């Protein structure tokens, strides 16, 4: 995938229930959104990074550190909806990557991997990432979204190495084993996968986003990617070693600040 054909968009809203105004928190000396922007800029496969926001304050902060921001409605129900609203104001690109604003430690290689998945799997409309799920507590945690996968097959029936087709996503512990053993979590290749909330969309998918049929499953699980699956759009998934740590709570942010300070002092971080 040529760099000119991919653009990263970071949806960033000011309102946040568990961590108010988190995009503008700046105990590291820079706002959180700046760290995410810097991480995204390290991508080798994207030509631009744009912040889509509902906040004049966030837009001003982005412009202050040299970034590009586009304004969207505070009523946007999701990050994807915010990107769709901004689509006609984004640089021309075949692929739009949705990077969550509260993931400042996302590896650029993960972004590039998602873009590469679409290049390798032409029939896919969306690419995303997963990581092996190994802990029973994570399997049972509704906040940990599980992905049910099968090997990706090209139109000639050939399996594409390292690529998986997403069959379903759920907050439930799926797939459900009739005869459970914790050893199933150690299977290779993995049977259980945690979804990583990064998406690379073909622009054509986003252009028809608002006309996709409603999905009762998406509403039931509160997982908008199920709307894509129910619309018949294939999602390809690739595996990474571990998910980036998102910033959702004051505790998350304090831990991030501590890691940054250790890193700045010349000590390795723990993640």
VENNOR-V196991 format. One record per run of one state. SS is the DSSP state (H for helix, E for strand, - for the rest). FROM is the first residue (numbers start at 0). LEN is the number of residues. If there is no record, write none. Layout:
# VENNOR-V196991
ss:SS from:FROM len:LEN
ss:SS from:FROM len:LEN
This chain:
# VENNOR-V196991
ss:- from:0 len:2
ss:H from:2 len:3
ss:E from:5 len:7
ss:- from:12 len:9
ss:H from:21 len:3
ss:- from:24 len:7
ss:H from:31 len:10
ss:- from:41 len:6
ss:E from:47 len:6
ss:- from:53 len:2
ss:H from:55 len:9
ss:- from:64 len:3
ss:E from:67 len:4
ss:- from:71 len:7
ss:H from:78 len:11
ss:- from:89 len:5
ss:E from:94 len:4
ss:- from:98 len:9
ss:H from:107 len:13
ss:- from:120 len:5
ss:E from:125 len:7
ss:- from:132 len:3
ss:H from:135 len:5
ss:- from:140 len:5
ss:E from:145 len:8
ss:- from:153 len:5
ss:E from:158 len:12
ss:- from:170 len:11
ss:H from:181 len:5
ss:- from:186 len:6
ss:E from:192 len:10
ss:H from:202 len:5
ss:- from:207 len:1
ss:H from:208 len:3
ss:- from:211 len:4
ss:H from:215 len:6
ss:- from:221 len:3
ss:H from:224 len:6
ss:- from:230 len:4
ss:E from:234 len:5
ss:- from:239 len:10
ss:H from:249 len:15
ss:- from:264 len:7
